[in-house]
Each structure stands twice: as C-alpha cells, then as structure tokens.
Amino acid sequence: MLSQRRAAQAWGVSRARLQRAINGGKLSILADGTIDPAEMLRVFGEAVGGSPSGSVEPLGPPMSHPHETALQAEIKALRAALAAKDEVIAAKDRNLDDLRQALTL
C-alpha cells in the first residue's frame, strides 16, 4: 500500500488532483488513508515514477496475481510447443528442399 504522497509522486499527479479523485469517489482509499497501487493503476494508468530526481523508484515488491504461477507455467508450455512446431516446420522445409533437388537431377 502507498501513502497518498508516494502514490502522487509515483504516478506524477499533484496531491490536489489525487484529493479531487478521492473526494469525487473516483479513487478508493483504505481506512488508514493509504492507496492500493491497483487503484492508482485503474484510475491513472501506469506509474511514471515521479521522484524528484527523475529516476524511477520501485514501488515495493512486485504484486502477484493468485494465478501468476499457473500462467507462467502455461506460458512456458506454450513456448515449448511453439519451439517444437518451429522445428517440425524447419524439418519439413529441409525435406521439401531435398525433394526439389532430387527432382532437378
């Protein structure tokens, strides 16, 4: 969770704009006054990392989705399947080249 000051910095919005979004009901805050980064993302889009030095600071540990591990496993399996299909296509292309050469002899 982010303080309102840190959220405003990270998203490059003024504290006044942040307060207007909160007061207008556009942006939800927690009971302790902090803001969930997902709420900031929903309302203001991607963070720009507005630190005074201009460098982008990490907002903390990466947020993980409950299904992230399953999604990563699926991505890995799909990449492997794609690589296998690429190899099959390459083998077929080599076979076609061999057949074309045999026909021209």
Number of C-alpha atoms within 10 A of each C-alpha: 15 18 15 17 14 18 24 23 18 22 20 15 16 13 15 10 11 21 15 13 15 14 11 10 10 13 18 17 17 10 7 7 12 16 21 17 19 13 14 21 12 11 14 15 11 13 18 16 19 18 15 8 7 9 10 13 12 9 15 8 6 7 10 8 9 8 8 11 11 11 12 11 11 12 12 12 12 12 12 12 12 12 12 12 12 12 12 12 12 12 12 12 12 12 12 12 12 11 11 11 10 9 8 6 5
